[in-house]
Amino acid sequence: MGALSNDDIYHEDFSRQVTNPWVKLSPDEWGSLTEGLYPTRFDKNTVIYHQGDMLRFAFIVKSGRVRLSYYSEAGEEKGILIAEENCMFGEAAALPGYPTYYTATAIVDCELYLVPIPKLISTIQTDSDFALKLIMLMARKMRIYSAQEIELSFTEAYTRTCHALLYIADVYGKPTDEGILIRNRFTHQELANMIHTSRVSVANVFSELTKCGIIAKRDGHYIILKPDELYV
């Protein structure tokens, strides 16, 4: 997904794009912020910070993917957002100096820029183009959170799973003669964490979609054969 611009607001697919929990931006979004910084490596499954931590940095994904999750007192996980390449995260807690609501975990091996908060504040104050990009990113995240709350309140696991497949197809899909090939592998548990349901529920929905000829699996990758059937 490319950078957000004013023209995107009028794009017919904008509503679905901005509620997509997989957030990826263009490489030139944060040039003034990452200049002079060297990325830090985080191995797969490394916890970057924990829910409740005070953050001294905002984070920008140079490569890899990071999952932001909320954990209940019972230890149940709710996936909130997937930060892809060039996405910033952690700024909403770090800027006002509040404890973060979420735990950030490297889904795969990652390289992240750690941006000191004084540098972030200084850049906001001196670079209006950067400040606008940051505002648009934070607004998009707010829309994602609102959309998730609505889905959790009013939709069932089947609908949420179908919508999540559409989101994944937006980010990782490649059109083929047969359908939309999802190039990245993911587990039922990862998807269940994102849409706040059980792994068994997701597996049952996938089984039903397969029986109906809506999706199929080819060499370990899912392919969406009938995308229109997922708009439920």
N, C-alpha and C positions, 0 to 999 in steps of 0.2 A: 504494500500500500504506500502511495507516495505522500509527499508533504501536503498538509492542509493549506488551502488558499481560499481567498474570498469567493472565487468562482465555484469552489466545491459546495458552498452553501446552497447553490441552486441546481446542483446535479441531482438527477432523479434517483440515484442510488445512495445519496448522502446519508439518509436516515439509517439505512442498514449498515453502512460503513462505520458510522461513529458509534454504533452500539456493539460493534465487533470487539470481543475482549482480547483479541490478539492485536497488539498495537505496534506497528512498525512505521518508521518515518524515513525520510530521504537522508543521504549522507551529509548534506550541507546544512542540516538544521542547526547544529550547535557548534559550528566552526569557531566562533569567537570565544566559546566557553571551554572547549577542549584543547585549544592551542597551548602548547607547553606542558600538557599533562601526558603521562604515560599510563597505558591501561594496566590494570591488575587482573591476574588470572584467578578464576574460581573454578574448581573442578566440579563435575557433575554431582548433584545432590548436596553440595555445600550450602549451608545456611549463611546467607550474606548478612542478615540481621534478623533479630527476633521481634515478635509482637511485643510492644511495650518499651523497646529500646529508644534511647535518645540518639538522634542521628547528627553527626557532624558533617555529613556529606550528602549531596544528591548524587545519583548514580545514572550513568548513561551507558547503554549496552553498545559496545563496539562490535562484538560478535557473540552468537549464542542466544539463549532464551532464558528468561527469569520468570518464575511464577510468584505472584503475590497472593497470599492466602490469609484467611482469618481462622483462628482456632477457638472453639468454644471451651468452656471450663471442663467439659467432658472429653476434650481432645478431638472432637469432630472438626474436620477441615472443610472450609468453603473456599474454593478457588475464586479469586476476584478478577485478576488480570494477568495476561501473559505479555511481558515486555520483550519485544523483539529488537532487532538491530536499530540503533539510534534512538530508541525510546528512552526518555528520562523517567526515573521513578524515585520515590523517597522525598521529593521536594515538598510535598504537601505537609509533611510532618517536620522536616528539617527547617523550612523557612520560618515558621512561627515558633519553633522550639518546643513542639509538643511531642510526647511519646508517640511512636508510630502505631497505627492500628494493626498493621499487617506484618507477616513474616515473609521475607524474600528468600527464595531458594533457586539455585541454578538447576535448570531442567537438564541442560547439557553442559559441557565444558564452555566457559564464558570468559570473555575479556570485558572488563568494565572500567570506565573512567570514573574516578572518585573526585567529585567537584567540591572543594571546600565551600561552605556556605557563604563566607565573606566574599569569595569570588563570584558566586551566583548573584548575590545581592548587588554587588558593584556592576555586574554586567546588565542586570535589569535596569539599574539607574542610568546607565550611559548608552545603552543600545536599544532604541525603541523597536526596531525590527525583531530583535531577539525577544523582547518583552511580549510582543504580540504573539509570537510563536508559542511562547510558554503559556500565555493565557488561553490560546486555542487548544493546546494539549490538555491543560487542566480542565477546560470546559468539556472536552471530549471524554475525559475520564469520568467526570460527573454524570454525563449522559449514559455511559456504560453502567455505572453503579445504579442509576435510576432504572434503567431498562432491566437489569438483573433483579432488582427488588420487585418490579412489576411482574416479571416472569415467575418468580418464586411465589408470588401472592396469587396469581390467577391462572397459571398453566400447570399441566401435569408433566410427568417425566417424559412421556412420549413426545410431546410438543417441544420441550426444552432440548431433548436429544436431537430432534430434527433440525431445530434452529442452530444448535451448536455445529452440526455437520455443515450447514450452509456457511457459518462463520469460517470453519476450517477450510472449506473449498475456496472461499474468497482469498485466503492468505496463501494456501499451499496447493491450490488446484491447478491442474494443467489440462486444458481441453484435449480430448482425443476423439477418434472416430466412435469409440464405444460410450464415452461419457466424460466426466470430470475425474481425472486421476489425482488423488491426494498423495503428494510426493513424500510427505513426512509421516513417519510411523507414530502412532500414539496408542496408549492402552485404554481399555474400558475404565480403569480406575482413574486415570488422569482426566478423562472426560467427565466422569461422575463427580470428581472433586470440583470441577469448574461449574457444573450445573446443579450442585447440591442435591445429589440423589445417590443411590447405592450402585455399586459395580454390577450387582445382579440385575438391577432395573435397566441399566444401559445395555448389558449383554442381551437381555430379553428383547429390547427394542431393536437392536442390531439384527437379532435372529429373525424378527418379524419383517424388518425392512429387506432382509436378504430373501426370505421366502416370497415376498411380494415383487421381487425383481427390481427393487428401487436402488439397492446397493449390491456390490459384489466385492470379493477379495481376490487380488491377482498378485502373486509373488510377494505376499506380505503387505501389500498396499491396498487400501480401499479405493474403489472407484464408484462414483455416483452415476448410476445409469439413467435415473429419471429425476433430475433436480427439482422439477416442478412439483413432484409429489411430496417434497419436504416442506413446502409452504403450507403449514397446517396451523 
